Amino acid sequence: MFSHLIQFYSCLTNYHFPAPDVPSIEQAYSKLSNSITVEWTTRTGATGYILRAQSGKSIIETTVGSSPGTLSNLKPASEYTITVMSVNTGGRSQPSRPKKAKTVLAAPNLTLSSPSNDTIVVSWSPVFMAAGCQLSIMRSDGLGSRMKTNASQSYVTFTGLEAGITYIIKANAYDADYTLGDDATVSQITRPARPESVQVTLAYSRAIGMEVSWSKVEGADNYTAYSTDGLNCTGVDGKCQIDSLQCGNNYSVSVLAYNRAGPSVPSLPAYFLTVPCAPDVTSIVEAVPSNLTVSWSVMPFAENYTAFVKRDDGLENSCSTGLNICYFQIQCGFMYFISVFAYNKAGQSPLGNDFNYTTAPCCPENILPVFVSSDTLEITWSAVRGAEVYETKAGYDAHLLQCNDTATVCALTDLQCNARYTVVVTSCSEARGCNSSCLPQYVETAPCSPQIENISKVNVSTFNISWISDNDAANYTVRIQAEGDTEAKVQTCHSTGRSCQFNDLPCGATFGVSAIAATSAGESLPSYTVPLETDPCCPQNLTVTQVTQSMTNVSWSEGTRAQSYVTVLESSRGKAQCHTLQTHCLLGCITCGTNYTVTLNSISESGLMTHCRYHGYSSSACCPSSVKLYRMANSVIRVHWRAAVFSQDYQVDLFGSKANFSCTPSTGSSFCDVKEISCGDVYTVVVSPVSSDGSKVTFCPRKLYSDNSLCTKKLNCSPDSYTPILYVMLLINTPHKYKIIRE
């Protein structure tokens, strides 16, 4: 419109209309804090009016077509000088008489909140030049009554409101004259009421959770269910689901209703107990073999526990308890899988970590130690469950033997004799090492070999054997074994001491002597063999043959184990002796007619000597001496001799070429007459002593004579008075030759 007026004024400028009259302001008032409305009397010819508001140096003008007109963009609660000017093509009139007018107060800038479901708090910043503020509140749906209040402070609290209801709040600041300023109208909803009938139930989803439900309340836009550990869910239709619940919790769940004003008071809590968490096994101990103790951590909200122990062959045992410990009987050589579950009213805890426990391998059974030699022990046993390798130890003082093998046999060598070994066969596995509970066995080795200390001769056939040994409890067996081709039997002697005696040992024998010690553990190795040699045997047969009057030949059978012999003929007149390797000996210097003691000593290679005595020997009677022959009458030859012993008997023998003759004189005679001797023959004559058994000595000298001359004599003369007329040759017989002696 204003642009049309300008165009109109432009058209009229060529006509030079006069300016209109000055208008007269009737009234100026303010209904809004940023404007003043002016009413004035109109003037004829005026095509428009200019309204001017001046405050200090600030001038605001606006052009209007008619009265009333409004000045805008003013400051609230400010006094302005208002003037009006008429305008036409001729120009503008003079300003009207001024009139004072004041803008009303600005509307308060309200801040609303609902701190509770029956309260709305209204607050504002101070309004310029305001003396107070007038407020009113009523439900937005028009139900109920309006409440008004004046406040000189900068806030007002409306109480007793209904929950979840939207209220309209109108506020006007007023000045000292109680002039109301601009309206401030806002709406505010109260917080919703506390949800009721909250219930929680187990919900199954991807993660175990709980479903929360409640009764809807007025004015709630949505709902949030909160749990004690910060889990929540939001819903608008009276339920929601909280997932990823933690085990071992007793959740307290409250529901808040929300609207623009904020949350409601939390609902009364509902409680939801989750299953307990899986216990953590804290200890698996086999303090006593075959007794397994399993303990675990105490879990919150757990009422009881069940522990399962499953063997690797499928056998399972369980233990239910209100404590945190269980005891199980287990067996060696198995692997056990252990799991523990906790329980409460909500159910069973989830499966926790599986634990396993491998028992030590079983101890070997049917252990059989056998000595395969004096210092080697072979041990066998039955294979047992869980054993991967076997360790065998044998200990005695600081002496320890050990062998490891996968086989069920072990040989322990170099064992000490006369020792008590502790033998332990232990089964081992990689998982558990070696079973330390296997019981030991005790094995005694056989006693050490005795040592023959001394062999002493008690008499020719009795020997005493003594030895050294370090075992006082052993029984000893001494064994003598004859060497070579001998009829001597093996002899043994048993003793608990350190010596043993052998009687009636045969002569001429060499024995090997060894000793064995024996205990309940077995027999020792034999001692080193020590030789025992008995004296050589005396010859069984000994013959003494007189060869000549002064020589005797002694012969004998062999004496066992004799190498040489010493033969002795001894009498009061002396002795004859020879030492020979032969079984005969020729002894000279024998005295005829003498009783001799015959002794023969058998001597072994080692110098042992046996004194052998035989029956006494009497040498032959002495041959007579001075044998003479005398021719007697009637073809008689008298043989005359000198007797060595008066009482000796003799026999005279003549051996001729034509005939042989003998003559036996009476005892005590020293001559004998041989009759019917032919003259002119050659005779051998011998005078031999005759022993008591009728045997005659055969070695007396023989005389040879021939009857080729005669002696002169008287008949019946004594022989001593006759002169021999014979030529006599003496024949002496020796073992080797005859020596001819002329008499």
C-alpha positions in Angstrom: 0.0 0.0 0.0 2.8 2.3 0.9 4.4 1.8 -2.5 1.1 2.8 -4.2 1.0 5.9 -2.1 4.5 6.8 -3.1 3.6 6.4 -6.7 0.5 8.5 -6.1 2.6 11.2 -4.4 5.0 11.1 -7.3 2.2 11.8 -9.6 0.9 14.6 -7.6 4.2 16.3 -7.2 3.6 18.1 -10.4 0.6 19.5 -8.9 2.2 20.9 -5.7 -0.4 19.7 -3.1 0.0 21.4 0.2 1.2 19.4 3.2 -1.6 18.0 5.4 -2.4 19.2 8.8 -0.7 18.0 12.0 -2.5 15.0 13.4 -3.5 14.9 17.1 -2.6 11.8 19.1 -5.5 10.5 21.0 -3.7 7.7 22.9 -0.6 5.6 22.8 -0.4 2.3 24.6 1.6 -0.9 24.6 0.2 -4.5 24.6 3.4 -6.2 23.6 6.8 -5.5 24.9 8.3 -4.7 21.6 5.6 -2.4 20.2 3.4 0.6 21.0 0.0 1.1 19.3 -0.9 4.7 18.5 -4.3 6.1 17.8 -4.7 9.7 16.4 -7.2 11.9 14.6 -6.9 11.7 10.9 -6.3 14.7 8.6 -7.9 15.5 5.3 -5.6 15.2 2.5 -3.3 13.0 4.3 -2.4 9.9 2.4 -0.5 8.3 5.1 1.1 8.9 8.5 4.6 8.6 9.9 4.8 7.2 13.4 7.9 8.1 15.3 9.1 6.7 18.6 12.1 8.3 20.2 14.0 7.2 23.3 17.1 9.1 23.8 19.0 9.3 20.6 17.2 6.2 19.2 14.4 7.0 16.8 12.2 4.4 15.2 9.8 5.5 12.5 7.2 3.5 10.6 4.6 4.7 7.9 1.1 3.5 8.1 -2.0 4.3 6.1 -4.5 5.1 8.8 -5.0 5.1 12.5 -4.3 3.1 14.6 -0.7 2.3 13.8 1.9 0.2 15.6 5.5 0.9 16.2 7.5 -2.3 16.4 11.0 -3.4 17.2 10.9 -1.4 20.4 12.6 -2.3 23.7 10.4 -3.8 26.4 9.7 -1.8 29.5 11.0 1.4 27.9 9.5 4.8 27.7 9.2 6.3 24.3 8.1 9.8 23.0 5.6 9.2 20.4 4.7 11.6 17.6 2.7 11.3 14.4 3.1 13.2 11.1 0.6 13.3 8.2 2.0 12.7 4.8 0.8 13.4 1.3 2.3 14.5 -2.0 2.9 17.9 -0.6 5.1 16.4 2.0 4.7 15.6 5.7 3.2 17.7 8.3 4.8 18.9 11.5 5.0 16.3 14.2 2.0 16.1 16.5 2.2 17.0 20.0 4.3 14.3 21.7 2.9 11.7 23.9 4.7 9.5 26.3 4.1 5.8 26.1 5.8 2.8 27.8 6.2 -0.7 26.4 5.0 -3.4 28.6 7.3 -5.9 30.2 8.8 -8.7 28.2 7.5 -12.1 28.6 9.5 -14.2 31.1 11.7 -16.8 29.6 10.3 -19.9 31.4 12.2 -23.0 32.3 10.0 -25.9 33.3 10.7 -29.3 34.8 8.8 -32.0 36.5 11.0 -33.2 39.4 8.4 -35.7 40.4 5.2 -37.1 39.0 3.0 -34.6 40.9 5.2 -31.5 40.6 6.1 -29.0 37.9 8.7 -26.4 38.7 8.6 -23.1 36.7 11.6 -20.8 36.8 12.7 -17.8 34.8 15.3 -15.3 34.5 14.6 -11.8 36.0 12.5 -9.7 33.7 13.7 -6.1 33.3 11.6 -3.7 35.3 9.3 -6.5 36.5 7.9 -6.4 40.0 6.6 -10.0 39.9 5.1 -12.6 37.7 1.7 -13.9 37.4 1.3 -17.6 36.5 -1.5 -19.9 35.8 -1.6 -23.7 35.1 -4.3 -26.1 33.9 -4.5 -29.5 32.2 -4.1 -29.3 28.5 -7.2 -31.4 28.0 -9.2 -28.7 29.8 -10.2 -31.1 32.6 -9.9 -29.7 36.1 -9.6 -26.1 37.2 -7.0 -23.5 36.5 -4.6 -22.5 39.2 -3.2 -19.0 39.4 -0.4 -17.6 41.5 1.7 -14.5 41.7 5.4 -14.7 42.5 7.8 -12.1 43.3 10.7 -14.5 43.1 12.0 -16.2 40.0 10.4 -19.6 40.3 7.1 -21.3 41.2 6.4 -24.9 42.1 3.1 -26.4 41.3 2.3 -29.4 43.4 -0.5 -31.9 43.7 -0.6 -32.5 40.0 -1.5 -35.7 38.3 1.3 -37.9 37.0 1.9 -38.2 33.3 -0.5 -35.3 32.4 0.4 -32.4 30.1 -0.2 -29.0 31.7 -0.4 -25.5 30.0 1.4 -22.8 32.0 0.9 -19.1 31.2 3.2 -16.5 32.7 3.1 -12.6 32.6 5.6 -10.3 34.2 4.1 -7.2 35.8 5.6 -3.9 36.8 5.0 -1.8 39.9 1.7 -0.7 38.5 0.7 -4.3 38.1 0.7 -3.9 34.4 1.0 -7.3 32.8 3.7 -7.8 30.3 3.8 -10.2 27.4 2.3 -13.7 27.8 4.6 -16.7 28.0 2.6 -19.8 27.4 4.3 -23.3 27.6 3.3 -26.8 28.2 4.9 -29.3 30.5 4.1 -32.9 31.2 4.6 -34.4 34.7 6.7 -37.4 35.1 4.9 -40.6 34.8 3.8 -42.6 37.8 5.9 -45.5 39.1 5.3 -48.6 37.1 3.6 -51.4 39.0 3.4 -55.2 38.8 7.0 -55.7 37.7 7.8 -59.3 37.0 10.9 -61.0 35.8 11.1 -64.4 34.2 13.8 -66.5 32.5 14.1 -65.8 28.9 16.0 -67.8 26.4 17.6 -66.1 23.5 21.0 -66.0 22.0 22.3 -65.2 25.4 20.4 -66.3 28.5 18.5 -63.4 29.9 15.4 -62.4 31.7 12.2 -60.9 30.5 10.9 -58.0 32.5 7.2 -57.0 32.3 5.2 -54.3 34.0 1.9 -52.4 34.0 1.7 -49.3 31.8 1.3 -45.9 33.3 -0.3 -42.6 32.1 1.9 -40.3 30.1 4.9 -42.7 29.7 6.6 -42.6 26.3 8.8 -45.6 27.0 10.2 -47.6 29.8 13.6 -48.8 30.9 14.2 -51.8 33.1 17.5 -51.4 35.1 19.4 -54.2 36.8 21.8 -53.7 39.6 24.9 -54.3 37.5 24.0 -51.8 34.8 22.2 -54.0 32.4 19.0 -52.5 31.0 16.4 -52.9 28.3 13.9 -50.4 26.9 10.3 -51.1 25.8 7.1 -49.3 25.0 4.6 -52.2 25.3 5.0 -53.2 28.8 7.9 -55.6 28.5 11.5 -56.0 27.4 14.3 -58.5 27.7 17.7 -58.1 29.3 20.3 -60.4 27.8 23.8 -61.5 28.7 23.1 -62.1 32.3 26.0 -63.0 34.5 26.0 -66.2 36.4 26.1 -66.0 40.2 24.0 -62.9 40.6 20.8 -62.0 42.3 19.7 -59.2 40.0 17.5 -56.5 41.4 15.4 -55.1 38.6 13.5 -51.8 38.6 11.4 -50.2 35.9 11.4 -46.5 35.1 8.8 -44.9 33.0 10.0 -42.0 30.8 8.4 -39.1 29.1 9.7 -35.7 28.2 9.8 -34.6 31.8 12.1 -37.4 32.8 11.9 -40.7 34.5 9.4 -41.8 37.0 10.2 -43.0 40.4 11.7 -46.5 40.1 9.3 -49.3 40.6 9.6 -51.6 43.5 12.4 -54.0 42.7 11.8 -57.5 41.4 14.6 -60.0 42.0 16.0 -62.5 39.5 18.4 -65.1 40.7 20.7 -66.5 38.0 22.4 -69.9 38.2 25.7 -69.8 40.1 28.9 -69.6 38.1 30.9 -72.6 37.5 33.3 -73.2 40.5 37.0 -73.0 39.8 38.8 -76.1 41.0 41.5 -74.8 43.3 43.1 -78.0 44.5 43.4 -81.6 43.3 45.5 -83.5 45.9 46.2 -87.2 46.3 47.7 -86.8 49.8 47.2 -90.5 50.4 47.5 -92.9 47.5 44.1 -93.8 46.0 42.4 -91.0 47.9 41.7 -87.9 45.8 40.7 -84.7 47.4 39.0 -82.1 45.1 38.3 -78.6 46.4 36.9 -75.6 44.7 36.1 -71.9 45.2 32.9 -71.0 47.0 30.6 -69.4 44.5 28.1 -66.6 45.3 24.5 -67.7 45.6 25.4 -71.4 45.3 23.4 -73.6 47.6 25.2 -76.9 46.9 27.7 -78.5 44.6 28.2 -81.7 42.6 31.6 -82.8 41.6 32.0 -85.4 38.8 35.1 -87.5 38.4 35.1 -89.5 35.2 37.8 -92.1 34.5 39.3 -92.3 31.0 37.6 -95.7 30.6 34.2 -94.2 31.1 33.5 -95.0 34.7 32.2 -91.9 36.5 31.7 -91.1 40.2 30.0 -88.0 41.6 29.8 -86.3 45.0 27.1 -83.8 46.1 27.8 -81.6 49.0 27.0 -78.3 50.6 30.7 -77.7 51.2 33.4 -76.9 48.8 35.3 -80.2 49.0 34.8 -83.8 48.0 36.7 -87.0 48.4 37.0 -89.8 45.9 38.5 -93.2 45.8 40.6 -93.5 42.7 42.8 -96.1 41.2 46.3 -96.0 39.9 47.1 -95.8 36.2 44.1 -93.8 35.1 43.4 -90.3 33.9 40.5 -88.6 35.6 38.5 -85.7 34.2 37.1 -83.5 36.9 34.2 -81.0 36.6 32.3 -79.2 39.4 28.8 -77.7 39.1 27.1 -75.3 41.5 23.4 -75.3 42.0 20.7 -73.0 43.4 17.0 -72.5 42.8 17.7 -71.1 39.4 19.4 -74.3 38.3 22.8 -75.7 37.4 25.8 -73.5 36.8 27.3 -73.6 33.3 30.1 -76.0 32.6 33.4 -74.6 33.8 36.9 -75.6 32.9 37.5 -79.2 32.8 40.4 -80.4 34.9 42.2 -83.6 34.6 44.3 -85.6 37.0 46.5 -88.5 36.1 47.2 -90.9 38.8 50.6 -92.4 39.2 51.0 -95.6 37.3 50.3 -98.7 39.3 53.1 -100.4 41.3 54.4 -103.4 39.6 52.9 -106.7 40.7 54.1 -110.3 41.1 57.6 -109.1 41.6 59.9 -112.1 41.5 63.6 -111.6 42.3 65.8 -114.6 41.3 69.6 -114.8 41.6 70.9 -116.1 38.3 74.4 -116.0 39.7 76.0 -115.0 42.9 76.2 -111.3 42.1 73.4 -111.0 39.5 69.8 -110.6 40.5 67.1 -110.9 37.8 63.8 -109.3 38.7 60.6 -109.9 36.8 57.2 -108.5 37.3 53.8 -108.1 35.7 53.1 -105.1 33.5 50.7 -102.6 35.1 48.3 -100.0 34.0 49.7 -96.5 33.3 53.4 -97.5 33.3 55.5 -96.3 30.4 58.8 -97.2 31.8 60.0 -99.1 34.9 62.7 -98.0 37.2 64.4 -100.6 39.4 66.7 -99.6 42.2 68.7 -101.8 44.6 70.5 -100.0 47.5 72.9 -101.2 50.1 74.6 -98.6 52.2 76.1 -96.2 49.7 76.0 -98.8 47.0 73.1 -98.1 44.6 72.2 -99.9 41.4 69.6 -98.7 39.0 68.2 -99.7 35.7 65.4 -98.2 33.6 63.6 -100.2 30.9 60.2 -100.5 29.2 60.4 -104.2 29.6 59.1 -106.0 32.7 62.5 -107.5 33.5 65.7 -106.1 34.9 69.0 -107.6 35.8 71.0 -106.0 38.6 74.6 -107.1 38.5 77.7 -106.6 40.6 75.8 -107.1 43.8 77.9 -107.3 46.9 77.9 -110.6 48.7 76.6 -111.0 52.3 74.4 -107.8 51.8 70.8 -106.9 52.4 69.5 -104.9 49.5 66.4 -102.8 49.4 64.9 -103.4 46.0 62.2 -101.1 44.7 60.5 -101.6 41.3 58.8 -98.4 40.4 56.5 -97.7 37.5 56.9 -94.3 35.8 54.9 -92.2 33.3 55.6 -89.0 31.5 52.6 -87.3 33.1 53.2 -88.2 36.7 56.8 -89.3 36.9 57.5 -92.3 39.1 55.1 -93.8 41.7 56.8 -93.1 45.0 54.4 -95.3 47.0 55.7 -98.7 45.6 56.7 -100.8 48.5 60.3 -102.1 48.7 61.4 -105.6 48.9 64.4 -106.9 50.7 66.8 -109.3 49.1 69.7 -110.8 50.8 72.7 -111.9 48.7 74.4 -115.1 49.4 77.3 -114.9 51.9 80.7 -114.1 50.6 83.0 -117.0 49.8 85.0 -118.2 52.8 88.8 -118.1 52.6 90.6 -121.3 53.6 93.1 -120.1 56.2 94.9 -123.1 57.4 95.1 -126.9 56.9 96.7 -128.6 59.8 97.5 -132.3 60.2 96.2 -133.9 63.4 97.6 -137.3 62.6 98.4 -139.3 59.5 94.7 -139.5 58.4 93.1 -136.6 60.3 93.2 -133.0 59.2 91.7 -129.8 60.6 90.5 -127.2 58.1 90.0 -123.6 59.3 88.8 -120.6 57.3 87.9 -116.9 57.5 84.4 -115.6 56.9 82.5 -112.4 57.6 79.1 -114.0 58.2 78.6 -115.3 61.7 75.1 -116.7 60.9 76.2 -118.8 58.0 76.5 -122.6 57.9 79.6 -123.9 56.2 80.2 -126.9 54.1 83.8 -127.9 53.5 84.3 -130.3 50.6 87.4 -132.3 49.8 87.7 -133.9 46.4 90.4 -136.4 45.6 92.4 -135.7 42.5 93.5 -138.1 39.8 92.7 -141.8 39.6 91.9 -142.7 43.2 89.2 -144.5 44.9 88.9 -141.8 47.6 85.4 -140.5 47.7 84.3 -136.9 48.0 83.9 -136.0 51.7 82.1 -133.1 53.2 82.0 -131.6 56.6 79.4 -129.2 58.0 80.0 -126.6 60.6 78.6 -123.4 62.0 82.0 -122.3 63.3 85.2 -121.6 61.5 86.8 -125.0 61.4 86.1 -128.5 60.4 87.9 -131.9 60.9 88.2 -134.7 58.4 89.1 -138.2 59.6 90.2 -141.4 58.0 91.6 -139.7 54.9 93.4 -142.3 52.8 97.1 -142.1 52.4 98.7 -141.1 49.2 95.9 -138.9 48.1 95.8 -135.2 47.0 92.6 -133.4 47.7 91.2 -130.1 46.6 89.7 -128.4 49.7 87.0 -125.7 49.2 84.4 -124.2 51.5 80.9 -122.9 50.8 79.0 -120.6 53.2 75.2 -120.9 53.2 72.4 -118.9 54.6 68.7 -118.6 53.9 69.7 -116.3 51.1 71.6 -119.0 49.3 75.1 -120.4 48.9 78.2 -118.5 48.4 80.6 -119.2 45.6 83.1 -121.9 46.6 86.3 -120.6 48.2 89.5 -120.9 46.2 90.6 -124.5 46.3 93.5 -125.3 48.5 95.4 -128.5 48.0 95.6 -131.1 50.8 98.1 -133.9 50.4 98.1 -136.9 52.7 101.3 -138.8 53.4 102.2 -141.4 50.8 101.0 -144.9 51.4 103.2 -147.6 52.8 103.8 -150.4 50.3 101.5 -153.3 50.9 104.1 -156.0 50.4 107.7 -156.0 51.5 110.1 -158.9 51.0 113.5 -159.2 52.5 115.7 -161.8 50.7 119.2 -162.5 51.9 121.4 -162.6 49.0 124.7 -163.4 50.7 125.7 -163.7 54.2 126.3 -159.9 54.3 123.9 -158.7 51.7 120.1 -158.6 51.8 117.8 -157.6 48.9 114.6 -155.8 50.1 111.8 -155.4 47.6 108.3 -154.0 48.0 105.2 -153.1 46.1 104.7 -149.4 45.1 103.3 -147.1 47.7 100.6 -144.7 46.4 101.9 -141.2 45.8 105.4 -142.3 46.9 108.3 -141.1 44.7 111.2 -142.4 46.6 111.9 -144.8 49.4 114.4 -145.1 52.3 114.9 -148.6 53.5 116.5 -149.2 56.9 117.6 -152.5 58.5 118.6 -151.7 62.1 119.9 -153.9 64.8 122.0 -153.5 67.9 125.0 -154.2 65.8 124.3 -151.3 63.4 122.0 -150.5 60.6 121.9 -150.6 56.8 120.1 -148.0 54.8 119.4 -147.1 51.1 117.5 -144.3 49.4 116.1 -145.3 46.0 113.5 -144.4 43.4 113.0 -148.1 42.7 110.9 -150.6 44.5 113.8 -152.7 45.7 117.1 -152.1 47.4 120.3 -154.1 48.0 121.6 -153.7 51.5 125.1 -154.7 52.5 127.0 -155.0 55.7 124.4 -157.4 57.1 125.4 -159.5 60.0 124.3 -163.0 59.8 122.2 -164.5 62.5 121.0 -161.1 63.7 117.4 -159.8 64.3 116.8 -156.6 62.4 114.0 -154.0 62.6 112.8 -153.3 59.1 111.7 -149.8 58.3 110.7 -148.2 55.0 109.9 -144.5 54.5 107.7 -143.5 51.6 108.5 -140.0 50.4 106.2 -138.0 48.1 107.2 -135.5 45.5 106.4 -132.7 47.9 108.6 -134.2 50.6 105.9 -135.8 52.8 107.2 -138.9 54.4 105.4 -141.9 55.8 107.3 -144.2 58.3 106.3 -147.7 57.5 107.2 -150.5 59.9 107.1 -154.1 59.1 107.7 -157.4 61.1 111.2 -157.9 62.2 113.7 -159.6 60.0 116.3 -162.2 61.2 119.3 -162.6 58.9 120.3 -166.1 58.0 122.5 -168.1 60.3 126.1 -167.6 59.7 127.8 -170.0 57.3 130.3 -172.2 59.1 133.9 -171.5 58.7 137.0 -173.7 58.3 135.2 -176.3 56.3 137.5 -179.2 55.8 137.1 -182.7 54.3 138.8 -185.8 55.5 139.0 -189.2 53.9 137.9 -191.8 56.3 138.0 -195.6 56.0 135.3 -197.5 54.2 134.8 -194.8 51.6 133.7 -192.2 54.1 134.5 -188.6 53.9 134.1 -186.5 57.0 133.2 -182.9 56.5 134.3 -180.7 59.4 133.6 -177.0 60.1 133.7 -174.5 62.8 130.1 -173.5 63.9 129.2 -169.9 64.5 126.5 -170.9 67.0 126.7 -174.0 69.0 123.0 -174.9 68.7 122.8 -174.3 65.0 121.6 -177.1 62.8 123.5 -177.7 59.5 123.1 -179.7 56.4 126.1 -180.9 54.3 125.7 -181.5 50.6 128.2 -183.1 48.3 127.7 -182.9 44.6 129.8 -185.2 42.5 129.9 -186.1 38.9 128.7 -189.6 39.7 126.4 -189.0 42.6 125.1 -186.4 45.1 125.3 -186.9 48.8 123.9 -185.1 51.8 124.4 -185.4 55.5 122.5 -183.9 58.4 124.5 -183.9 61.6 122.9 -183.8 65.0 122.3 -180.5 66.6 125.4 -179.0 68.0 127.8 -181.2 65.9 130.5 -179.6 63.9 131.1 -182.5 61.5 129.2 -184.9 59.4 130.4 -188.2 57.7 129.3 -188.8 54.1 129.5 -192.5 53.3 130.1 -194.4 50.1 132.1 -191.8 48.5 133.8 -193.0 45.4 137.5 -192.4 45.2 138.9 -190.4 42.4 135.8 -188.2 41.8 135.5 -184.4 42.0 133.1 -183.1 44.6 131.4 -179.8 45.4 130.6 -179.5 49.1 128.6 -176.9 51.0 127.7 -176.8 54.7 124.5 -174.8 55.1 122.8 -173.7 58.3 119.2 -175.0 58.6 116.6 -172.7 60.0 113.9 -173.7 62.4 111.4 -174.0 59.5 113.6 -176.5 57.8 114.9 -174.2 55.1 118.6 -174.0 54.6 120.8 -171.1 53.7 121.7 -171.2 50.0 124.5 -168.7 49.8 127.1 -170.5 52.0 130.4 -171.0 50.0 130.9 -174.1 48.1 134.1 -176.0 48.0 135.3 -178.1 45.1 137.7 -181.0 45.7 139.0 -184.1 43.9 140.0 -187.4 45.5 143.3 -187.8 43.8 145.5 -188.0 47.0 145.3 -189.6 50.3 146.2 -188.5 53.7 148.0 -190.7 56.2 146.1 -191.2 59.3 145.1 -193.6 61.8 141.6 -194.9 61.7 139.2 -193.5 64.3 141.4 -190.5 65.0 139.9 -187.2 65.6 139.4 -185.0 62.6 141.8 -182.4 63.9 144.6 -184.8 63.9 144.2 -185.4 60.2 145.7 -183.4 57.6 143.4 -182.7 54.7 144.6 -184.4 51.6 142.2 -182.8 49.2 142.7 -179.8 47.1 139.7 -177.5 47.7 138.5 -174.6 45.7 136.0 -172.1 47.3 133.0 -171.0 45.2 131.3 -167.8 46.5 127.9 -167.0 45.1 127.0 -163.4 44.7 123.9 -161.9 43.0 126.0 -161.0 39.9 128.8 -163.4 39.6 130.8 -166.1 41.2 134.2 -165.3 42.6 136.6 -168.1 42.8 138.7 -168.0 45.9 141.4 -170.4 46.5 141.7 -171.6 50.1 
